[in-house]
Amino acid sequence: MHEIHLYQPISIPLIYLDPIYEVPEYVIALAFFTPIILGAFLLARNKRFNKQWKAGVFPEKYKFNQDHLLEAYLSLAALFIQNQKKEHGQKIVFVNSYFNRYFKKSNYNFSDSLRYSFKHPVKPNTVTNWLKKHIINKTERIHIIYFLVGITMIDGKVALQDKKLLALISIQLKLDLNDLEQILAMYASYQENNRVKGKYNKSNRRIQATIILGLKAESNADEIKKAYRKMVKLHHPDKFENAPPQQIKIAQEKFIQIQHAYEILNEKH
């Protein structure tokens, strides 16, 4: 048997090192400098984006992904939260719960981004331009207004300042102002049902249902059916087959409200 020396130096034949010396110098240079160049590029890009944010501009070059979509939502939400300080805390809870419900897989830092949005209020048109570019489906853009109306109606009513801002954002998103009125009516109807806590108010329920379907008080059965079909065509969840899961869930919930309104209007007097 050969005697083993634990600290005996091991000689490696040069044949095993030869391939290293055969690698072209430019490959070694690329391997070394590429991470540095990429890091410098990302740093410069982030500085540019930060500069835009501080100027109240939502970065146009942002790629469309869930985190950037949330950033767009939150930057608009911050404008409404700061408009009326009275329900400040409840509005923040609403926004946070909305994100947790519809964007469960996001790694978005809610608190830091909200504070930043408060410090550097965004210009609404820079956000809506980005949203229009990436969200082609009109119904998906309408869901943004649903979200914003939910913030404004925390206390059961919409301040004039908030309504003006909602109208401005709706127009910038190329939505009909009638869509905004219907959304306001949906929230009002929901809150009224909660307020009465089961007390039956048939007259008020019919008024709210009429507004939700975009009808006049004296609309007949044919007009009700026509309006319902129009709303179903616009909001049906099947239109969101290829949409993100959160958009599908939102559509399903709104579709239920539309169906409920239709049922109320078809109840016998």
N, C-alpha and C positions, 0 to 999 in steps of 0.2 A: 504493500500500500504506500501511496505517496503521502508525505507529510504535508498537512495543510497549514499555511501561515495566514492567520486572519487579516493581517495588515500588509500582506504581500501586494505590491503594486501590480496592476493588471495592464498588460500592454495590448493595445488595440491595433490590429494591422491597419496600415494606411489605406488599404483597399476600401475600407468601410467609410472613410472620410472623403474619398475622391469625388463622389457625386456632388458634394456640397460645392466644391470648387468649380463644377461644371455648370452651375446655375448662372445664367447671364446676369450681368450687373444691373441692368435695367429692371429685372424682375425683383431683385433684392431691394432696389430703390423704391419700386412701387409698393412692395410689402411694408416698407418702413414709413413712407411718406403718405400713403393713401389715408390711413386713420387720422393723421394730423390734418391733412387737407379737408377731409370730410368733417372733422370736428370744428375746424375754423369756419367752414361753410354753414354748418348748423348754428354756430354761435352768432355769426353775422346775420343769419335769417331771423333768429329769435330776437336779436336786438332790433331788427327792422320792424318785426311784429310788435314788440313792446313799445316802440316809438309810435306806431300807428294807434295802438290801444290808448296810450296816454293822450293822444290827440282826439280820442273819441271815435276812432275809425275801426270798424270790424274788418280784420285782414281779408282782403279779396282773394288772396292766394291760398287761403286755408283749404285743404282737401276736405271733401265731404265724408265725414265719418261720425260715429255716435257722439264722441267727445266734443267735436267741434259744433255739432248740432245742439248739444246741451249748452255749450258756451253761447251760442246765438240766442237760445231760449232765455238763458239766465241774464244776459245783457239787457234784453228787452224787459224782463221781469223786474230788474232792479229799478228801472225808470218808474214803474207803477208802485213799487214798494216805497220809494222815496217821495212820491207825490203826496201820499196821505200817511203821515207818521202815526196816526192814531191806532191803526191796526197793524202796525209794523211787524210785531212778533207773529201774529196769526198768519200774515201773508208769507213770511219766511217759512213757517211750518207747512203751509199749503204747497209752496214750490218744492220744498224738500221731499214731501210725501208724494208729490206728483212724479218727481224724478225716480224715487224709490219704487214706485208702482210700475212705471212704463219703461224705465231704462235701468233695469236691475243689474245688467252686466257691465255697466260703465265703471271705469276707474277714476271718474271725474272728482276733483277736489272741490266740493260744493262751497265750503266755508271760505277758503282762500279766494276763489273766483268771485263769490258774491261781494266780499270786501273790496276786491279790486274794481268790480263794476260800480260800486258805490263811489269809490274814489275817482274813477275815470268814467263818467256817464257816456254811454255810446250815442252816436248820432243814428237815429232809427233807420234812415234810408240806407246806411252802409250795411246794416244787418239784413234788411229786406231785399236788397240787391243780391246779396250772397244767397239768401234763401230761395229767391226766384230762380236763380241760376241752377240750383241743385234740386229743387223740389218742383217738378213740372206739373204734377197732379194737383188740380185745384182743391180737391177735398183735403189733401194733406196740408195745404196752406191754410185752409179753413180751421184745421185743428190747432194751429198756432193761435188763432183768435179765441178758440174755446179756452185754451190755457190762460191767455191773458185776461179774458173776462172773468175766469174763476178767481184770479187774484183780486181784481177790482171789486168783486161782489162779496168779499168776505163778510162785510157788515150788512149785506142785503140790499145795498144800493150802489149806484155808480155816480161818482162825483163828476161834475161838468168837465173838469180838467182831464180826468181819466177818459171820459167818453170822446173828447176831442182827439186825444192821443190814439185811442182805439180806432177811430175813424181814419186818422192819418195813416196808421200802419196798414189798415185794411185796403185803403186806396193804393198804397205803395206795393202791396202784395197782389194788386190787380184783382181784388175781390169786390163784389157788389155790397153796398152798404146795407141792403136788405138782409144779406147773410148775417151781418153784425147784429141787426135788430132781432133776428130769429134766435141767434145764440144768446143774446141778453134775455130774451123771453124764456128760453129753456132753463137758464139758471134761476130766473125769478120764479118760475113754476116749481122747480125743485125745492127752492128755499121756502116757498109758501107752503108746500106740502109738509115740509119738516116743521114749520112754525105752528101750523094748526094741529100737528101731532095726531093725525087720524080723524080730525073733525071734518065732516063732509061739507064742502063748499062747491056745489055743482056749477054755479054761475062763474066763479073765478077760475075753476079748472077749465071750463070751456073757453074762456077768454084767452088764457095762456096757451091752450092747445091750438087755438086759431092762429095766434101769432107765430107759434113754432112752425106751423105749416105755411106761413106767409099768406094767410087768408084775411078777408074782411069778415066782420061780425055776421053779416047777413048772407054769407056764402051758402049755396045749396049743396045737395049731396054730390052732384056731378063735379062741381068745382072742388069740393073736399077731396074726392077720389083722384082728380087730376093733379092737385097739389101734392097729395101723398105720394103718388107715383113718381113725381118729379124729384121729391126729396129722397125717396128710396133709390132712385137711379143715381143720385149724387153721392149718397152716404152708404150704399150697400157694401158690407164687408168683403164681398167677392171682388170688388174693384181693387182690393189691397193684397191680392195673392202674392205678389212679389215685393210687397212693402215690408219694412222692418216689423218685428213682432209688436212693438209698442204702438205702431200706427194701426195695426189690425185690431188690437184690443180697444183703442180709442174709438175706432169706427164701429165696433160691435156695441159699445155702450151708447153711443149717440144714436145708432140705429134703433135700439130698444126705446129710447125716448121718443123718437119719431113715431114708432108703432103705437106707443102708449097714447100719444096725442091723437092719432087717428081713431083709436078705440074710444076715447072720450067723446070725440065729435060724432061718433056713430051711436052713442048711447041714446036711448029713448028719453025724450023730455018728460 
